[in-house]
Amino acid sequence: MTIAPGTTAFYDRWAVAGEEAPRSAMSRHFESAFAPGARVLDVGCGKGRDIVALLDMGFDAFGVEPNDAMRAQALARDARLRGRVEAAALPALGQPFGGGFDGVACSAVLMHVPDDALPASLAALSAVLRPRARLLMAVPEMLPELLADGRDPDGRAFTNHATPRVEQLLVDLGFALLRHDEIPTPQTDTRWRVMLFER
């Protein structure tokens, strides 16, 4: 998938000036979502904070990130990430690091996937997983009135994917929903949901 220019421009800026908490809200779910020592792929790993968190927790973690500037920040963040981060984007994810993962973490990514590419993107996430693997994702929903022509106020491509549709597409791929929680956040314009699936 070609990344929209406005999305690339935002993340080029975010790589340098964007401020993040040391750990993501989703990282608190890692130890309950994945088996100890599991091989986990972070899809859309950004500046690498979730890969670092996964490694710190004892997981064999890898990541893919399409934005060059964000990927460079990830590689500069922690020497352990060398050889563990490469370029890839949904839906043409392929088989990074040989595939066969026990788990996938995917946070703040699906909103950049247009509606017509959602089935192929979820199928791509499924394809990198071995049997009886788990998929953990955090999906945002922004107030519709803030979106214009498929873009958010920052100019990023942004689609609100209805969580029942996401769930049904994954059920059709052989997954079962294990957990569906809302992440408390100080933001009033965006709701975040964490979903854990197992196949």
HELIX and SHEET records of a PDB file:
HELIX    1   1 PRO A    5  ALA A   17  1                                  13    
HELIX    2   2 ALA A   25  HIS A   29  5                                   5    
HELIX    3   3 PHE A   30  ALA A   33  1                                   4    
HELIX    4   4 ARG A   49  ASP A   56  1                                   8    
HELIX    5   5 ASP A   68  ARG A   77  1                                  10    
HELIX    6   6 ALA A   79  LEU A   81  5                                   3    
HELIX    7   7 PRO A   96  GLY A   98  5                                   3    
HELIX    8   8 LEU A  110  HIS A  112  5                                   3    
HELIX    9   9 ASP A  115  ALA A  117  5                                   3    
HELIX   10  10 LEU A  118  ALA A  127  1                                  10    
HELIX   11  11 PRO A  144  LEU A  146  5                                   3    
HELIX   12  12 THR A  163  ASP A  172  1                                  10    
SHEET    1   A 7 VAL A  85  GLU A  86  0                                        
SHEET    2   A 7 ASP A  60  VAL A  64  1                                        
SHEET    3   A 7 ARG A  39  VAL A  43  1                                        
SHEET    4   A 7 PHE A 101  SER A 107  1                                        
SHEET    5   A 7 LEU A 129  MET A 142  1                                        
SHEET    6   A 7 THR A 190  GLU A 198 -1                                        
SHEET    7   A 7 ALA A 176  ILE A 183 -1                                        
END                                                                             
